[in-house]
Amino acid sequence: MKKQVSGFIMLFLGATLLPNVSSFLYSWALNGSDFKSTWILWVTLALTVLLFVFGILALLDKSSLAANLVILLGFSVFQGWMLWQNQMKPWIDAGELDMLDYSRIITLLVALIGLVSPFINTMEKPSTPSIDWQKKWRWAGVFFAILGLGLSVTIAVIVLSGEEFFFTTPFDAYLGIGIAFFFLLAILFGFKKPNAFITAPLLGLSFNFLTEYLWLEQILQKIGSQIGSQIGQDENTIVALKLIIGTLGIFASLFLVIATEKKKFDT
């Protein structure tokens, strides 16, 4: 069970990095030889691959605890360093607080939980969960996934409509399509066999949508009066959809996780 918890956390963390890696590959393909990479991008790519590979192995009970802990520690150190460089150090230099990077703060806390969770002894009580009880949670999860799928496709259509935006780029449409794929998987497998291979990435991507909304909201509060005329109704709709999609995805994945409570994740 402890390895499954570690595996779920690692898949979740890997999914939160997927948009960064995808953006890196998208910019590379778009700019070709003119694209300049940094070591931060390569570390992000390496961590994403390691988190996914060893997260899957942990769920299959085929990875070592030491390897999982080393990867989670590496992720924690990287996120902590990024927070220091991009948040705390500028705050100290400026003498005031600025915008919060909720994504890095929360994922750092989750990684730290993943580091200590294998050493926490818990007593598992035998239980015989009701099939009807599980079915209700599955239906709730599938319902939210259906709503999320529809809105994910909607955001992709709006972004690809050809209109010029201030914040939004065509890459946002591809992110919408990507999370729509996991919403679809949650719908297809949610009825009979929800599992961590679907719910963990969906939770991570949904978390990313939600924290991106929070980041954009902070930007709008800070400089909204200066750029208000450059933000159209469609872009406001896109920002709002990110909040809704992130919330729906979190509820869908958590409900499907609850539906598997007291059982091993199905593989």
Buried (B, 14 or more C-beta within 10 A) or exposed (E): EBBBBBBBBBBBBBBBBBBBBBBBEBBBEEEEEEEEEEEBBEBBBBBBEBBBBBBBBBBBEEBEEEBBBEBBBBBBEBBBEBBEEBBEEBEEEEEEEEBEBBBBBBBBEBBBEBBEBBEEEEEEEEEEEEEEEBEEBBBBBBBBBBBBBEBBBBBBEBBBEEEEBEBBEEBBBBBBBBBBBBBBBBBEBBEEEBBBBBBBBBBBBBBBBBBBBBBBBBEBEEEEEEEEEEBBEBBEEBBEBBBBBBBBBBBBBBBBBBBBEEEEBEE
